[in-house]
Amino acid sequence: MTPRAADRTRYDRATAHLDAPLAVVDLEAFDANAADLVRRAGGKPVRVASKSVRCRALLERVLAMDGFAGIMSFTLDESLWLARAGFDDVLLAYPSADRGSFAELAGDAKLAAAVTVMVDDPAQLELIDRARDGGTEEIRVCLELDTALHLLGGRVRIGARRSPLREPAQLAELARAVVRRPGFRLVGLMAYEGHVAGVGDAVSGSPLRSRAVRLMQSAARRELAQRRAAVVRAVRAEAPDLEFVNGGGTGSVQHTAAEDAVTEIAAGSGLYVPRLFDNYTSFSGRPAALFAQPVVRRPGVGVVTVLGGGYPASGAAGRDRLPVPYLPEGLRYDPQEGPGEVQTPLLGAPADDLLIGDKVWFRHAKAGELCERFEELQLIEGDRVVASAPTYRGEGRTFL
């Protein structure tokens, strides 16, 4: 029996009493992936990206482990919700225009001490001040650095379009604006190198593309390390008490951790290890989060149909954004249909061994987005479900 076949046996046995659709997290794989992130971080604390987990029980589990500290959130409303739940170090990774939540933040000392907001434009400071509604609490602020690699004199850009702040002088100017503005305190600097951390460099069947990605990422790491160090020096000159410099992502943990200027690493997808993180030369993880769909039809030889399953991930549309049938091994989509909204035909020899009601296990393309489809995660140890944990959705929270 292959390891994957053994996993299928365990998952089927553990969930035999449950009807699909359902989602599970294999706690042994989850914990092993967490330990690997800590190992790769080389002693620097790992801040957990909540958008990649979206389950409070699992956020609590990983933050109880040595090597993890703090949450990186994705909306201000979520940040306040987590802080009210007892998480005392929440870094909002994206600027917000949520005036109601800013008023709540500025009016509550506990929330203001726990949450740090992201800023990359003076206009965002103006918005926060207008939203205070009488609140006088000091707002903790983090600045974001653009990490994109520019080639050919800037005519070619590789990397996500995030912050407009790129050069040390630009970051220093905004740092001065924050330091001089009453009601704000500059505490951090963040830079997310998504073109390194979130792009696989070992794409199956594409050796030339994989080599091109590795060359690009090597150049990007060198350029960013030099520029980030200069930016940190410039910002610290304006704010000597800067508390943290955050960088990285699951795919670049060890590279970012090697930079002296970086004090902590961000990661989250590496806990669940969705399919987009299969294609890396620098690390490998164990798939920990899966979902199951039930077989509801057998249209013919070598074909079964499962209920639903069309759960595409965000990003530029493409096959790499689709979930993949994972267990039993050997199933594939019908190219004329793909994963559907209400039904998904699956082709392959294993289909002939599947009965009505059997489960087919899938891996999502990305990590936390799976939790927007399910109200709870079945937590598996060995061949038993040991707990059921609500997702954000299961707690009635849909932040985006």
Secondary structure, 3 states (H helix, E strand, C coil): CCHHHHHHHHHHHHCCCCCCCEEEEEHHHHHHHHHHHHHHHCCCCEEEEHHHCCCHHHHHHHHCCCCEEEEEECCHHHHHHHHHCCCCCEEECCCCCCHHHHHHHHCCHHHHHHEEEEECCHHHHHHHHHHCCCCCCCEEEEEECCCCEEEHHHCEEECCCCCCCCCHHHHHHHHHHHHHCCCEEEEEEEECCHHHHCCCCCCCCCHHHHHHHHHHHHHHHHHHHHHHHHHHHHHHHHCCCCCEEEECCHHHHHHHHCCCCCCEEEECHHHHCCHHHCCCCCCCCCCCEEEEEEEEEEEECCEEEEECCCCCCCCCCCHHHCCEEEECCCCEECCCCCCCCCEEEEECHHHHHCCCCCEEEEECCCCHHHHHCCCEEEEEECCEEEEEEECCHHHCCCCC
